[in-house]
């Protein structure tokens, strides 16, 4: 399992995930940009689904993606910014990260800081009961599928991504009220034991909580961000890790 020992001088590490940024989420994007400018954390770790969709690093040269690239580069010039792929933006590649000066985080990764070990994951790999998604995930994470997809013209990739997203939304609309897929807690605890860690931070499920999954093993679920949908309660939260522990805070500057 990948392990990252951070500099001892660090005093605060921020975690965020599931912003699902797109050109139709201007308020969420503005809150994200304000947070990046105002944060005084030593590092900001993005645990997946920063983007609603990412169809290849060549997209960073145009429109909304170009704006995101610029904002990330400005933030990474001031502090460490690290990115872990999610289920929506797993095609963020080396070119994009290099252009932004952003560090890649493997999924999972153990971060060693403040005398503790913290296991980080996006969370989708642990949603084992979602069999259809796990089959899809195995397909699109393969080198062969990605080579074939990225060889297609950019606009064709955008169209395919829209079709996949629309189908995903259709399936969600057919779910029974209150039905959702969570991580498999037994598998999550197995990961923690293997990592020699007691705590896990993950996103993906959009249900922020701190939960003891088994005696001595706790997960901390990140909030998604959504400031753009009328009628829905606005959501934006940062999980901050310091020597005194974990704290959930409103994003600095996002108001």
Residue pairs with C-beta under 8 A, 6 or more apart in sequence:
1 108
1 109
1 110
1 194
1 195
2 105
2 106
2 108
2 109
2 110
3 109
3 110
3 112
4 105
4 109
4 110
4 111
4 112
5 112
5 113
6 13
6 42
6 43
6 111
6 112
6 113
7 42
9 42
10 42
10 43
10 113
11 42
11 242
11 243
12 40
12 41
12 42
12 240
12 241
12 242
13 41
13 42
13 43
13 44
13 45
13 111
13 113
13 240
13 241
13 242
14 39
14 41
14 43
14 44
14 45
14 238
14 239
14 240
14 241
15 45
15 47
15 120
15 201
15 222
15 238
15 239
15 240
15 241
16 35
16 44
16 45
16 46
16 47
16 222
16 225
16 238
16 239
16 251
17 46
17 47
17 48
17 49
17 50
17 86
17 122
17 202
17 203
17 204
17 222
17 224
18 48
18 49
18 86
18 203
18 204
18 206
18 222
18 223
18 224
18 225
19 25
19 28
19 32
19 49
19 50
19 51
19 224
19 225
20 28
20 49
20 51
20 52
20 88
20 224
20 225
20 226
21 28
21 29
21 32
21 50
21 51
21 52
21 64
21 68
22 51
22 52
22 53
22 64
23 63
23 64
24 228
25 52
25 226
25 227
25 228
26 228
27 227
27 228
28 225
28 226
28 227
28 228
28 236
29 67
29 68
31 225
31 227
31 236
31 251
31 254
32 71
32 225
32 251
32 254
33 71
34 251
34 253
34 254
35 236
35 238
35 251
35 252
35 253
35 254
36 44
36 71
36 72
36 74
36 75
37 74
37 75
37 253
38 252
38 253
39 79
39 238
39 251
39 252
39 253
40 252
41 79
41 240
42 79
42 80
43 79
43 80
43 81
43 82
44 75
44 79
44 80
44 81
44 82
45 81
45 82
45 84
45 105
45 111
45 120
46 81
46 82
46 83
46 84
47 84
47 86
47 105
47 120
47 121
47 122
47 123
47 201
47 202
47 203
47 222
48 84
48 85
48 86
48 87
48 88
48 89
48 107
48 122
48 123
48 124
48 203
48 204
49 86
49 87
49 88
49 89
49 122
49 203
49 204
49 224
50 83
50 86
50 89
50 92
51 65
51 68
51 88
51 89
51 92
52 88
52 165
53 88
53 89
53 161
53 162
53 165
54 65
54 88
54 89
54 90
54 91
54 92
54 96
55 91
55 154
55 157
55 158
55 160
55 161
56 91
56 93
56 149
56 150
56 154
56 157
57 91
57 92
57 93
57 94
57 95
57 96
57 99
58 154
59 65
59 154
59 158
60 66
60 68
60 69
60 95
60 96
60 99
69 96
69 99
69 100
72 81
72 100
72 101
72 102
73 99
73 100
73 101
75 81
76 100
76 101
76 102
77 101
80 103
81 100
81 101
81 102
81 103
82 102
82 103
82 104
82 105
83 92
83 97
83 102
83 103
83 104
83 105
84 104
84 105
84 106
84 107
84 109
84 120
84 121
84 122
85 92
85 107
85 122
86 122
86 124
86 203
86 204
87 122
87 124
87 133
87 137
87 204
90 140
90 141
91 146
91 149
91 150
94 104
96 102
97 103
97 104
105 120
107 120
107 121
107 122
107 125
108 119
108 120
108 121
108 125
108 191
108 195
109 119
109 120
109 121
110 117
110 118
110 119
110 120
110 195
110 196
110 197
111 117
111 118
111 120
112 118
113 241
114 241
114 242
114 243
115 243
116 199
117 195
117 196
117 197
117 198
117 199
118 197
118 199
118 200
118 201
118 241
119 191
119 192
119 195
119 197
119 199
119 200
119 201
120 200
120 201
120 202
121 191
121 200
121 201
121 202
122 202
122 203
122 204
123 183
123 202
123 203
123 204
123 205
123 221
124 133
124 137
124 204
125 137
126 183
126 184
126 187
126 188
126 191
126 202
127 133
127 134
127 181
127 182
127 183
127 184
127 204
127 205
128 134
128 184
128 187
129 181
129 184
130 181
133 181
139 145
140 146
140 149
149 157
149 160
150 157
152 160
180 205
180 207
181 205
182 205
182 207
183 202
183 204
183 205
183 219
185 213
185 214
185 219
188 200
188 213
188 217
188 219
189 213
189 214
189 217
191 200
192 198
192 199
192 200
192 217
193 217
198 216
198 217
198 218
199 217
199 218
199 219
199 220
199 246
200 217
200 218
200 219
200 220
201 219
201 220
201 222
201 239
202 219
202 220
202 221
202 222
203 221
203 222
203 224
205 221
206 223
206 224
207 221
208 221
208 222
208 223
208 237
208 248
209 219
209 220
209 221
210 218
210 219
210 220
210 221
210 246
211 218
211 219
211 221
212 218
213 219
220 239
220 246
222 237
222 239
223 235
223 236
223 237
223 248
224 235
225 235
225 236
225 237
226 232
226 234
226 235
226 236
227 234
227 235
227 236
236 250
236 251
236 254
237 248
237 249
237 250
237 251
238 248
238 249
238 250
238 251
238 252
239 246
239 247
239 248
239 249
240 246
240 247
240 248
240 249
